Amino acid sequence: MNEETKITGKDIRALGFPPGAWYKEALQHINDNSLQGEALHNYLEQFKLPDPIALFDVPKKFAKNIEAEHILEEDNVEKVVATMNAVMRTPTVVDGAIMPDACPAGPLGTIPVGGVVATKNAIHPGMHSADICCSVMLSDFGNVSPKAILDAAHASTHFGPGGRARGEQFKMPESLKTAFENNPYLGYQKSMSMAQEHLGTQGDGNHFLYVGKSKNTGHTVMVTHHGSRGPGALLYKKGMTIANKFKNYLSPDTLSQNAWIPFDSEEGKLYWEALQLIREWTKLNHEIIHKSTSDLVGEKIINRFWNEHNFVFKDGDIFYHAKGATPLDPKYMPDITGPRIIPLNMAEPILIVEGETTKTNLGFAPHGAGRNMSRSQHKRNNEHIADDIIFKQETEGLDIRFFSNEIDISELPSAYKSAASVRSQIEQFGLGEIVDEILPYGCIMAGDWQVNAPWRKKRRRRNK
């Protein structure tokens, strides 16, 4: 075939085949074999896109493990059910459930916090969100002073934006570093830098470090709560980009936030592998903070267990997307070593739970107390009261610390749903049995670090 008749990518696009990774090899084959006319069309047939997959006309049914107990909750539950109904029209969906702590997490059609969505052969990055593998880890320190543990933990952990400064960083194990480098979704410079710098950090928002005493044993216990920080957020961003490329030809009518990556694609396999590496990184992040606290206080950890509550769990060709739901079924956790951990708020006991999989819980329990209103709405509702007064009223008798030294009232107990309500609905809907409680002593959170964020300091200097 001479240059005048050589087939180009422009020619293939004109025949109705969108660009893809297969173009290079296909063009080589076409031009090496001088394919034209019928022969060219027959060869390209293998690359023909499938017909678009339509949304379900009627949403798939899902279990409602939630009950409104007052007017404010009625509005919340209505919004949760409405958004879940939109999610359940996604053509990959096979089952779903909402938990007692459910609340909206974005525009209509976004999986709610406290939602579980099961899909067939598909991973939906929007259903695990940016805080991939948000999780909790518990360490039992035995008969040690809770204040000693909280003080050591405060000196060991790191809250707020960004990572640790040079000289204060923890070393990333070579095996994990190599695994990151070998995965195209994780092994680029920005991701690798964040994976190093963010080790030993907990971020902001509702992430915490909690110290209390076991109701059963009287032992002092520490619980950390955080996700995968910068590396996870970057993976989520890449995942959404890939999923929406698939969406554009697989199912254009699917909402962008519900786009998926087919697991049987090369992209799907690599993304699943990346999720497992992010899980390993996040577990290590917890372990570093716990070990650093143990080393500083000079006391051994006598027991430890953990669980995710924001992740994707695989069972055969079904993928369970838990957006704020605690896995009960051991099949979801290959490294399970103990019961599950369900925090409520800083002034309430953390629940230690075990339970069986049922038709309505899909093998999951709540992940916490949830909210009936947004953070900003809660702040607006309390504008007439000084933050320090609200703080004193709601944390009486507890050692509550904000890492930024700025109170964040949107993380105080009143910002959350009733803990008693969540507990009663765990029993009502068969979402697990409470086998122990960690009674609160104190807690560390990021606090309102944005009050003294660099850009705000700069603005204040400029306005002087």
Sequence and secondary structure as in RCSB ss.txt:
>XXXX:A:sequence
MNEETKITGKDIRALGFPPGAWYKEALQHINDNSLQGEALHNYLEQFKLPDPIALFDVPKKFAKNIEAEHILEED
NVEKVVATMNAVMRTPTVVDGAIMPDACPAGPLGTIPVGGVVATKNAIHPGMHSADICCSVMLSDFGNVSPKAIL
DAAHASTHFGPGGRARGEQFKMPESLKTAFENNPYLGYQKSMSMAQEHLGTQGDGNHFLYVGKSKNTGHTVMVTH
HGSRGPGALLYKKGMTIANKFKNYLSPDTLSQNAWIPFDSEEGKLYWEALQLIREWTKLNHEIIHKSTSDLVGEK
IINRFWNEHNFVFKDGDIFYHAKGATPLDPKYMPDITGPRIIPLNMAEPILIVEGETTKTNLGFAPHGAGRNMSR
SQHKRNNEHIADDIIFKQETEGLDIRFFSNEIDISELPSAYKSAASVRSQIEQFGLGEIVDEILPYGCIMAGDWQ
VNAPWRKKRRRRNK
>XXXX:A:secstr
  GGG   HHHHHHTT    TTHHHHHHHHHHTT  HHHHHHHHGGG         SS    EE     SHHHHH
HHHHHHHHHHHHTTSTTEEEEEEEEEEE  SSTTS  EEEEEEEESEE GGGT SSTTEEEEEEE  S  HHHHH
HHHHHH   SSS   TTS     HHHHHHHHTSTTT SHHHHHHHHHTTT   STT EEEEEEETTT  EEEEEE
E  HHHHHHHHHHHHHHHHHHHHHH TTS GGG  EETTSHHHHHHHHHHHHHHHHHHHHHHHHHHHHHHHHT  
  EEEEEEEEEEEEETTEEEEEESEEE SGGG TT  S EEE   TTS EEEEE    TTTTTEEE S   SS H
HHHHHHTTTS HHHHHHHHSTTSEEEETTSS  GGGSGGGS  HHHHHHHHHHTT  EEEEEEEEEEEEE   GG
GG HHHHHHHHHH 
